[in-house]
Amino acid sequence: MKKIVVFSGSPRKNGHTVQIVKKIEADMSDSVFEYVYLYDYEIHGCIGCKACIRKDEIACPYKDDVHDLLVKLENADGIILISPTYSRVVSGQLKNFIDRTNFALHRPRLINIPMVTLATTDIGMAKNVANYLSVIGSSLGANVIGSLAVKMGKYYNDETYKLKIENRANQISKRFEIALKSNEDITPTLRQLMRFNVWKTRAIVSKEMYPNDYKYWEERNWIEKDFFTAASIPAHRKFIMTLLSKRLRKVIRTGVVYKD
Ligand SMILES: Cc1cc2nc3c(=O)[nH]c(=O)nc-3n(C[C@H](O)[C@H](O)[C@H](O)COP(=O)(O)O)c2cc1C
């Protein structure tokens, strides 16, 4: 049995977002689901000292639940990252977790773990929130195989929309099951290649300032590589990345803040 961790940014354990996850769970009988509700945990807001980025995560002045939560994600076979839309963005507790684990964007740790992202809303912005969750997930190294944004007002009031969402949830469950069973490295999309390149270039450009980032990438032999895994990359994507890399390096070199 594969273990799916549902990482929830909602304070409501039986809320809208979890109700949609239950649809996915019902379609995935070969997996066990563990629900992790971030509001049950102590997650202090980031104070911007950057000790985790400059040194190590254990240098963080807060000894709360963030480390254990990140380990839960690392040990999952699959992840469903979910949030309600709060004032047009993710919930505060989830944002605190994302800020506190910013070092894991510099030093990605969820390599190739299949992930689904889901955001719900009453009326609007769920797509933006779901896209944001996907960007975070894939920057952490996860293999984001699908994303779902649900307008709950419409879901309850419009039967056609409800059916459309349920079909989409069903398609995502199927894709998720395939990804969980597959031992093959995924072929990265252009966006995944781009994200890999952004953080790799950042590690190279900020070598003096953040030597631990560079060491982390070097130890994993990622500096010379085009992606985290040995997956073959289609020639046209490789070509586009070669064209973009030079420009990217210039943008990041001028964009990085070299002093704290
Ligand atoms: C503090 C707060 C802020 C919200 N902000 C928005 C919003 O900006 N746009 C919107 O359409 N719905 C908003 N909502 C509604 C929730 O996003 C929506 O009901 C969601 O499905 C709740 O998910 P949950 O039951 O899993 O917590 C907000 C709700 C709360 C409590």
The ligand as an SDF file (V2000), in Angstrom:
LIG
                    3D

 31 33  0  0  0  0  0  0  0  0999 V2000
  -10.6350   34.1770    6.1560 C   0  0  0  0  0  0  0  0  0  0  0  0
  -11.2950   33.7300    4.8980 C   0  0  0  0  0  0  0  0  0  0  0  0
  -10.9780   34.3310    3.6990 C   0  0  0  0  0  0  0  0  0  0  0  0
  -11.6070   33.9340    2.5200 C   0  0  0  0  0  0  0  0  0  0  0  0
  -11.2810   34.5650    1.3420 N   0  0  0  0  0  0  0  0  0  0  0  0
  -11.9200   34.2160    0.2000 C   0  0  0  0  0  0  0  0  0  0  0  0
  -11.6420   34.9010   -1.0210 C   0  0  0  0  0  0  0  0  0  0  0  0
  -10.7900   35.7710   -1.0980 O   0  0  0  0  0  0  0  0  0  0  0  0
  -12.3550   34.5640   -2.1420 N   0  0  0  0  0  0  0  0  0  0  0  0
  -13.3240   33.5960   -2.1040 C   0  0  0  0  0  0  0  0  0  0  0  0
  -13.9670   33.3710   -3.1210 O   0  0  0  0  0  0  0  0  0  0  0  0
  -13.5580   32.8760   -0.9650 N   0  0  0  0  0  0  0  0  0  0  0  0
  -12.8910   33.1640    0.1890 C   0  0  0  0  0  0  0  0  0  0  0  0
  -13.1360   32.4620    1.3540 N   0  0  0  0  0  0  0  0  0  0  0  0
  -13.9930   31.2520    1.2970 C   0  0  0  0  0  0  0  0  0  0  0  0
  -13.1570   29.9500    1.3080 C   0  0  0  0  0  0  0  0  0  0  0  0
  -12.0640   30.0150    0.4330 O   0  0  0  0  0  0  0  0  0  0  0  0
  -13.9830   28.7380    0.8680 C   0  0  0  0  0  0  0  0  0  0  0  0
  -15.1700   28.6320    1.6100 O   0  0  0  0  0  0  0  0  0  0  0  0
  -13.1790   27.4550    0.9850 C   0  0  0  0  0  0  0  0  0  0  0  0
  -13.8100   26.4740    0.1990 O   0  0  0  0  0  0  0  0  0  0  0  0
  -13.0730   26.9720    2.4130 C   0  0  0  0  0  0  0  0  0  0  0  0
  -12.4030   25.7690    2.4440 O   0  0  0  0  0  0  0  0  0  0  0  0
  -12.3770   24.8420    3.7550 P   0  0  0  0  0  0  0  0  0  0  0  0
  -13.7990   24.5860    4.1340 O   0  0  0  0  0  0  0  0  0  0  0  0
  -11.6650   23.6090    3.3330 O   0  0  0  0  0  0  0  0  0  0  0  0
  -11.6220   25.5970    4.7980 O   0  0  0  0  0  0  0  0  0  0  0  0
  -12.5550   32.8670    2.5530 C   0  0  0  0  0  0  0  0  0  0  0  0
  -12.8670   32.2530    3.7690 C   0  0  0  0  0  0  0  0  0  0  0  0
  -12.2650   32.6820    4.9390 C   0  0  0  0  0  0  0  0  0  0  0  0
  -12.6050   31.9970    6.2450 C   0  0  0  0  0  0  0  0  0  0  0  0
  1  2  1  0
  2  3  1  0
  2 30  2  0
  3  4  2  0
  4  5  1  0
  4 28  1  0
  5  6  2  0
  6  7  1  0
  6 13  1  0
  7  8  2  0
  7  9  1  0
  9 10  1  0
 10 11  2  0
 10 12  1  0
 12 13  2  0
 13 14  1  0
 14 15  1  0
 14 28  1  0
 15 16  1  0
 16 17  1  0
 16 18  1  0
 18 19  1  0
 18 20  1  0
 20 21  1  0
 20 22  1  0
 22 23  1  0
 23 24  1  0
 24 25  2  0
 24 26  1  0
 24 27  1  0
 28 29  2  0
 29 30  1  0
 30 31  1  0
M  END
$$$$
